[in-house]
Amino acid sequence: MLQFTCGFIGLGLIGGSIAKALKASDPSIHIIAYDTNKNTLLQALQDKTVDIISDTIDERFGTCDYIFLCAPVSHNDENVVKLQKIISPATILTDVGSVKTPIHEHIAALGLSSQFIGGHPMAGSERTGYVNSKPLLLQNAYYILTPSEQTGYDKIMAYQNLVKKIGAIPLVLSYKEHDFVTAGISHLPHLIAATLVNLVKETDSEDGIMKLIAAGGFKDMTRIASSSPVMWEQICMTNCENIKRFLSLYISSLNEVQERLECNDEQSIYELFSGARTYRDSFISASSGPIKRIFDMTVEIADKPGALASIATLLASHTISIRNIGITHNREAAEGAMRIEFYDEDAMHRAEEILLQNHYQIMTV
């Protein structure tokens, strides 16, 4: 039986997480990695995520079944040119970028469309680099595939099965539809978050009172403003037309809100919030949608040392894994509330049962 081999050109947060997820799903998968950061390669070799490391893109990548282009978008074009001279006709090239049109056009110009399936795992973190990568980052996340018209059906199905193997959810779109959709649900929100943070910064008083009292609601909706400015500058420049279209629509909607406020139109303001709430709640409860479901709960805790550790220890003793944990400081959930996020719905329900049995109060917010 031939060895299944995956190559990685770049081993940052996403590349590292995919590599770790592949290795966790099947330790026999052979992984070759190139990165400009030698420390990253050595770390990946030491933790046994990667089997072979390389400081160049050389002939060793010619044995790969899949090659993941995970370097910065600005380097993808030159890396594909190097790979074109090495890969076999059976190799599938894929990327992990947030914008698909430029890479698809470049691949087509090189005559590699039949070997390319664009990829976009809808997962990430404000933290970057291989050191922050983890196999569970992709768990239950949508993984969008954008095959070209020349890509064979069997290749698309094989990639979908590979995505399922690492715990993600494959979704096939055309690359143009992908760029339009992500402009609305990902790229525009990052622009809104960044501009809102800068607005508060520019209008705050000298003693920073707005920054001081900024509560959970503001922090939640602007969390993504902490993302890499280099990456988001590149995304905005490569998906500019779609982003401008959504930005125009958003500006128009804000102008409508301003008109409603000037007219003291109470009913339309109520309908604004009511409609948004209904639609937003449908994202969470549905099995599919533009926002990945989050399995979390908020628990009241005593204001004393060790309270948080007690809950974590209790759940760990019942083999329940916690995805994320933190104290909620917003006004809707008062001080002494802990938000716990889980990897799946079953773990959340088991945790709720255990906590209730131990006399903890689950909050509804």
C-alpha positions as CSV (number, residue, x, y, z in Angstrom):
1,M,0.0,0.0,0.0
2,L,1.4,3.4,-1.0
3,Q,2.0,5.9,1.8
4,F,-0.4,8.9,1.9
5,T,1.7,12.0,1.9
6,C,0.8,15.7,2.5
7,G,3.1,18.6,2.0
8,F,2.8,22.0,3.7
9,I,4.3,25.2,2.3
10,G,4.1,27.4,5.4
11,L,3.4,26.1,8.9
12,G,1.6,28.9,10.8
13,L,-1.6,28.8,12.7
14,I,-3.8,27.3,10.0
15,G,-1.2,25.1,8.3
16,G,0.0,23.8,11.7
17,S,-3.5,23.1,12.8
18,I,-4.3,21.2,9.6
19,A,-1.1,19.2,9.9
20,K,-1.8,18.3,13.5
21,A,-5.4,17.4,12.8
22,L,-4.2,15.1,9.9
23,K,-1.6,13.4,12.1
24,A,-4.1,13.0,15.0
25,S,-6.7,11.4,12.6
26,D,-4.1,9.0,11.1
27,P,-0.5,8.8,12.5
28,S,0.5,6.9,9.3
29,I,0.0,10.0,7.2
30,H,3.5,11.2,6.0
31,I,3.9,15.0,6.3
32,I,6.6,17.1,4.6
33,A,6.9,20.8,5.6
34,Y,8.6,23.9,4.3
35,D,8.7,27.2,6.2
36,T,11.1,30.2,6.3
37,N,11.2,30.0,10.1
38,K,13.6,27.2,11.0
39,N,12.5,27.2,14.7
40,T,8.9,26.4,13.5
41,L,10.1,23.5,11.5
42,L,12.2,22.1,14.3
43,Q,9.3,22.4,16.8
44,A,7.0,20.6,14.3
45,L,9.6,17.9,13.9
46,Q,10.1,17.6,17.7
47,D,6.4,17.2,18.5
48,K,6.1,14.6,15.7
49,T,3.6,16.5,13.6
50,V,6.0,16.6,10.7
51,D,8.1,13.7,9.4
52,I,10.4,15.6,7.1
53,I,11.4,19.3,7.2
54,S,12.9,21.4,4.4
55,D,14.3,24.8,4.1
56,T,13.6,24.8,0.3
57,I,10.8,23.7,-2.0
58,D,12.5,20.8,-3.6
59,E,11.9,17.4,-5.2
60,R,10.7,15.8,-2.0
61,F,7.3,17.5,-2.5
62,G,6.9,15.6,-5.7
63,T,5.7,12.6,-3.8
64,C,2.8,14.4,-2.2
65,D,-0.8,13.5,-2.7
66,Y,-1.9,16.9,-1.4
67,I,0.1,20.1,-1.0
68,F,-1.3,22.8,1.3
69,L,-0.3,26.4,0.4
70,C,-0.3,28.0,3.8
71,A,2.3,30.7,3.4
72,P,1.2,34.4,3.3
73,V,-0.9,35.2,0.3
74,S,1.8,37.4,-1.2
75,H,4.1,34.4,-1.6
76,N,1.6,31.9,-3.0
77,D,2.2,32.8,-6.7
78,E,6.0,32.3,-6.5
79,N,5.6,29.1,-4.5
80,V,3.2,27.6,-7.0
81,V,5.6,28.3,-9.8
82,K,8.3,26.4,-7.9
83,L,5.9,23.5,-7.3
84,Q,4.8,23.3,-10.9
85,K,8.3,22.0,-11.8
86,I,8.1,19.3,-9.1
87,I,4.7,17.9,-8.6
88,S,3.2,14.8,-10.3
89,P,0.0,15.0,-12.3
90,A,-1.8,13.2,-9.4
91,T,-0.9,15.8,-6.8
92,I,-3.7,18.0,-5.6
93,L,-2.8,21.6,-4.8
94,T,-4.9,23.5,-2.3
95,D,-4.6,26.7,-0.3
96,V,-6.1,28.1,2.9
97,G,-6.6,31.8,1.9
98,S,-9.7,33.9,2.7
99,V,-9.9,35.2,-0.9
100,K,-10.0,32.8,-3.8
101,T,-10.2,34.7,-7.1
102,P,-6.5,35.7,-7.3
103,I,-5.1,32.2,-6.6
104,H,-7.6,30.6,-9.0
105,E,-6.6,33.0,-11.8
106,H,-2.9,32.3,-11.2
107,I,-3.5,28.6,-11.2
108,A,-5.4,28.8,-14.5
109,A,-2.6,30.9,-16.1
110,L,-0.2,28.1,-15.2
111,G,-2.4,25.4,-16.6
112,L,-2.9,23.6,-13.2
113,S,-6.6,24.0,-12.8
114,S,-7.3,20.3,-13.0
115,Q,-5.0,19.8,-10.0
116,F,-6.3,22.6,-7.8
117,I,-9.1,22.8,-5.3
118,G,-9.2,26.0,-3.3
119,G,-9.6,25.6,0.5
120,H,-10.8,27.9,3.2
121,P,-11.1,26.5,6.8
122,M,-13.5,28.9,8.5
123,A,-11.6,28.8,11.8
124,G,-8.9,30.9,13.3
125,S,-7.7,32.9,16.2
126,E,-6.3,36.4,17.0
127,R,-3.1,34.5,17.9
128,T,-0.8,33.6,15.1
129,G,2.0,31.1,14.4
130,Y,2.6,27.4,14.7
131,V,3.0,27.8,18.5
132,N,-0.7,28.5,18.7
133,S,-1.9,25.8,16.3
134,K,-3.9,22.9,17.5
135,P,-5.8,20.0,15.9
136,L,-9.1,20.9,17.5
137,L,-9.1,24.4,15.9
138,L,-10.8,22.8,12.9
139,Q,-13.3,20.7,14.9
140,N,-16.9,21.3,13.6
141,A,-15.7,24.3,11.5
142,Y,-16.9,24.8,7.9
143,Y,-14.1,24.0,5.4
144,I,-15.0,25.6,2.1
145,L,-13.7,24.0,-1.1
146,T,-13.6,25.8,-4.4
147,P,-12.8,23.4,-7.2
148,S,-12.2,24.7,-10.7
149,E,-14.4,23.6,-13.5
150,Q,-11.6,21.3,-14.7
151,T,-11.3,19.4,-11.3
152,G,-12.6,15.9,-11.5
153,Y,-15.6,14.8,-9.4
154,D,-13.5,12.0,-7.8
155,K,-10.9,14.4,-6.6
156,I,-13.5,16.7,-5.1
157,M,-15.1,13.8,-3.2
158,A,-11.7,12.6,-2.0
159,Y,-10.9,16.1,-0.6
160,Q,-14.3,16.2,1.1
161,N,-13.6,12.9,2.8
162,L,-10.2,14.2,4.0
163,V,-11.9,17.3,5.5
164,K,-14.4,15.1,7.3
165,K,-11.5,13.0,8.6
166,I,-10.0,15.9,10.4
167,G,-13.3,16.8,12.0
168,A,-14.3,19.7,9.8
169,I,-17.5,20.2,7.7
170,P,-16.9,20.4,3.9
171,L,-18.9,22.9,1.8
172,V,-18.3,23.2,-1.9
173,L,-18.8,26.6,-3.6
174,S,-17.5,28.3,-6.7
175,Y,-14.6,30.6,-6.0
176,K,-16.6,33.7,-7.1
177,E,-19.5,32.8,-4.7
178,H,-17.0,32.2,-1.9
179,D,-15.5,35.6,-2.3
180,F,-18.9,37.3,-2.3
181,V,-20.1,35.4,0.7
182,T,-17.0,35.9,2.8
183,A,-17.0,39.6,2.0
184,G,-20.3,39.9,3.8
185,I,-19.8,37.5,6.8
186,S,-16.1,37.9,7.4
187,H,-14.3,40.7,5.7
188,L,-16.9,43.5,6.3
189,P,-17.3,42.6,10.0
190,H,-13.5,43.0,10.4
191,L,-13.7,46.4,8.8
192,I,-16.6,47.4,11.0
193,A,-14.8,46.2,14.2
194,A,-11.6,48.1,13.3
195,T,-13.4,51.3,12.5
196,L,-15.6,51.1,15.6
197,V,-12.5,50.6,17.8
198,N,-10.8,53.6,16.1
199,L,-13.9,55.7,16.5
200,V,-14.0,55.1,20.3
201,K,-10.2,55.8,20.4
202,E,-10.6,59.1,18.6
203,T,-13.7,60.3,20.6
204,D,-12.6,59.1,24.0
205,S,-11.7,61.6,26.7
206,E,-8.1,62.3,27.8
207,D,-8.6,60.1,30.9
208,G,-9.8,57.2,28.7
209,I,-13.2,56.8,30.4
210,M,-14.8,55.0,27.4
211,K,-11.9,52.5,27.3
212,L,-12.2,52.0,31.1
213,I,-15.9,51.1,31.1
214,A,-16.1,49.2,27.8
215,A,-18.2,46.2,28.7
216,G,-18.7,42.7,27.3
217,G,-20.9,43.8,24.4
218,F,-18.3,46.2,23.0
219,K,-15.5,43.7,23.6
220,D,-17.3,40.8,22.0
221,M,-18.2,42.6,18.8
222,T,-14.7,44.2,18.4
223,R,-12.7,41.1,19.4
224,I,-11.7,40.5,15.8
225,A,-10.1,43.9,15.6
226,S,-7.1,42.3,17.3
227,S,-6.4,40.2,14.2
228,S,-3.3,40.6,12.1
229,P,-3.3,44.0,10.3
230,V,-1.0,42.6,7.6
231,M,-3.3,39.7,6.8
232,W,-6.4,41.9,6.7
233,E,-4.8,44.6,4.6
234,Q,-4.1,41.9,2.1
235,I,-7.6,40.5,2.2
236,C,-9.2,43.9,1.7
237,M,-6.9,44.6,-1.3
238,T,-7.6,41.2,-2.9
239,N,-11.3,41.1,-2.4
240,C,-11.8,44.8,-2.8
241,E,-14.8,44.9,-5.2
242,N,-17.0,42.5,-3.1
243,I,-16.1,44.3,0.1
244,K,-17.0,47.7,-1.5
245,R,-20.3,46.4,-2.6
246,F,-21.2,45.2,1.0
247,L,-19.8,48.4,2.5
248,S,-22.1,50.5,0.3
249,L,-25.1,48.4,1.4
250,Y,-24.0,48.8,5.1
251,I,-23.6,52.5,4.8
252,S,-27.0,52.8,3.3
253,S,-28.5,50.8,6.2
254,L,-26.8,53.0,8.7
255,N,-28.2,56.1,7.0
256,E,-31.7,54.5,7.3
257,V,-31.2,54.0,11.0
258,Q,-30.1,57.6,11.4
259,E,-33.3,58.8,9.6
260,R,-35.4,56.6,11.8
261,L,-33.8,58.1,14.9
262,E,-34.3,61.6,13.6
263,C,-38.0,60.9,13.1
264,N,-38.3,59.2,16.5
265,D,-39.7,56.2,14.8
266,E,-40.0,53.9,17.8
267,Q,-41.7,51.0,15.9
268,S,-39.0,50.8,13.2
269,I,-36.2,50.9,15.8
270,Y,-37.9,48.0,17.6
271,E,-38.3,46.1,14.4
272,L,-34.6,46.6,13.7
273,F,-33.5,44.9,16.9
274,S,-36.3,42.3,16.8
275,G,-35.6,41.2,13.3
276,A,-31.8,41.1,13.9
277,R,-32.3,39.0,17.0
278,T,-34.6,36.5,15.3
279,Y,-32.2,36.0,12.4
280,R,-29.1,35.9,14.5
281,D,-30.6,33.3,16.8
282,S,-31.4,31.2,13.8
283,F,-27.7,31.0,13.0
284,I,-26.9,29.3,16.3
285,S,-29.8,26.8,16.4
286,A,-29.5,25.7,12.8
287,S,-27.2,22.8,11.7
288,S,-25.9,25.0,9.0
289,G,-25.4,28.7,8.4
290,P,-22.8,31.4,8.1
291,I,-21.9,31.3,11.8
292,K,-20.5,28.1,13.3
293,R,-22.5,26.9,16.3
294,I,-21.0,27.6,19.6
295,F,-21.6,25.2,22.5
296,D,-21.4,27.2,25.6
297,M,-23.0,28.1,28.9
298,T,-22.7,30.7,31.7
299,V,-22.4,29.6,35.3
300,E,-22.7,31.7,38.5
301,I,-19.6,31.3,40.7
302,A,-18.7,32.5,44.1
303,D,-16.4,35.4,44.4
304,K,-13.6,33.6,46.1
305,P,-10.2,32.0,45.3
306,G,-10.4,28.6,43.6
307,A,-14.0,28.9,42.3
308,L,-13.0,28.7,38.7
309,A,-10.6,25.9,39.3
310,S,-13.2,23.9,41.1
311,I,-15.5,23.8,38.1
312,A,-12.7,23.0,35.7
313,T,-11.6,20.1,38.0
314,L,-15.1,18.8,38.4
315,L,-15.7,18.6,34.6
316,A,-12.2,17.2,34.0
317,S,-13.0,14.4,36.5
318,H,-15.9,13.4,34.3
319,T,-13.6,13.5,31.2
320,I,-15.3,16.6,29.7
321,S,-13.0,18.7,27.6
322,I,-13.3,22.5,27.8
323,R,-12.6,24.4,24.6
324,N,-12.5,27.9,26.3
325,I,-13.2,29.3,29.7
326,G,-13.3,32.8,31.1
327,I,-15.0,35.3,33.4
328,T,-17.9,37.3,31.9
329,H,-17.7,41.0,32.8
330,N,-20.6,42.5,30.9
331,R,-23.7,44.1,32.4
332,E,-26.0,41.4,31.2
333,A,-24.2,38.7,33.1
334,A,-23.1,40.3,36.4
335,E,-19.7,39.8,38.1
336,G,-19.3,36.2,39.3
337,A,-20.3,34.6,36.0
338,M,-18.1,32.2,34.2
339,R,-18.6,31.4,30.5
340,I,-17.6,27.8,29.4
341,E,-17.3,26.7,25.8
342,F,-17.3,23.1,24.7
343,Y,-16.3,21.2,21.6
344,D,-19.7,19.6,21.0
345,E,-23.3,19.6,22.1
346,D,-23.0,16.3,24.0
347,A,-20.2,17.6,26.2
348,M,-22.2,20.8,26.9
349,H,-25.3,18.8,28.0
350,R,-23.3,16.5,30.2
351,A,-21.5,19.4,31.8
352,E,-24.9,21.1,32.5
353,E,-26.2,18.0,34.2
354,I,-23.1,17.6,36.3
355,L,-23.0,21.2,37.4
356,L,-26.7,21.2,38.3
357,Q,-26.2,18.1,40.4
358,N,-23.4,19.9,42.2
359,H,-25.7,22.9,43.0
360,Y,-24.3,25.3,40.4
361,Q,-26.7,27.7,38.8
362,I,-26.7,27.9,35.0
363,M,-27.5,31.4,33.8
364,T,-29.7,32.3,30.8
365,V,-28.5,35.6,29.2
